[in-house]
Amino acid sequence: MESHKVYVDVTAEFTKDGRLIPKSFVWKDGQVYEIQKVTDIRRAASLKAGGVGLRYTCIVDGCKSHLYYEDNNLWFMEER
């Protein structure tokens, strides 16, 4: 099953030490999802959908999700 990118609107904050932390995102159906916790931030490629950037491993509704911040300043998630 092939995945593709879903570009999403993200609400994020910059911490006083300069880190960019996402707080919520809007899925393509308009539903807003709160990010309960960011457990990891690293530069990585999306092997499922393609693209490279910062990969945020997030807990959303109790499930692990990956949110990517590309070098072109766009946010995306993978959809199967």
C-alpha positions in Angstrom: 0.0 0.0 0.0 1.5 3.3 -1.1 1.5 6.4 1.1 1.4 10.0 0.1 1.9 13.3 1.8 -0.9 15.2 3.3 0.0 18.8 3.9 -1.5 20.2 7.1 -1.8 23.5 9.0 0.1 23.4 12.2 0.0 25.5 15.3 3.4 25.6 16.9 5.5 27.6 19.3 9.1 28.6 19.6 10.6 28.0 22.9 12.9 30.5 24.5 15.9 28.4 23.5 14.8 28.5 19.8 13.2 25.1 19.4 10.0 24.8 17.2 7.4 22.6 18.9 4.1 21.7 17.2 1.0 21.9 19.4 -1.8 20.9 17.1 -2.6 20.3 13.4 -5.6 20.4 11.1 -6.3 17.2 9.1 -7.6 17.5 5.5 -11.2 17.0 6.7 -10.9 20.1 8.9 -10.6 18.2 12.2 -8.2 19.8 14.7 -5.9 17.3 16.6 -4.1 18.3 19.7 -0.6 16.9 20.2 -0.3 15.6 23.7 3.4 15.1 23.6 6.4 15.3 21.3 8.7 12.3 22.1 11.4 12.8 19.5 12.7 15.3 17.0 15.3 14.4 14.4 16.2 15.1 10.8 14.8 12.2 8.8 13.3 11.1 5.5 9.7 9.9 5.1 10.3 6.5 3.7 6.6 6.0 3.0 5.7 9.3 1.3 9.1 10.8 0.3 10.5 14.1 1.5 13.1 15.1 4.1 13.0 17.4 7.0 12.5 17.4 10.8 10.5 14.4 11.9 8.5 15.0 15.0 7.3 11.8 16.7 4.1 12.9 18.4 1.4 11.4 20.6 -2.0 12.2 19.3 -5.1 10.7 20.9 -2.9 8.2 22.6 -1.3 7.0 19.3 2.2 7.6 17.9 2.2 9.7 14.7 5.0 11.4 12.6 4.7 15.0 11.6 7.3 16.3 9.2 8.6 19.9 8.8 10.2 20.1 5.4 13.0 22.4 4.4 10.5 24.4 2.3 8.7 25.4 5.6 5.7 23.1 4.9 4.3 20.5 7.4 3.1 17.1 6.2 1.9 13.8 7.5 1.8 10.4 5.8 -1.5 8.9 4.6 -2.0 5.3 3.5 
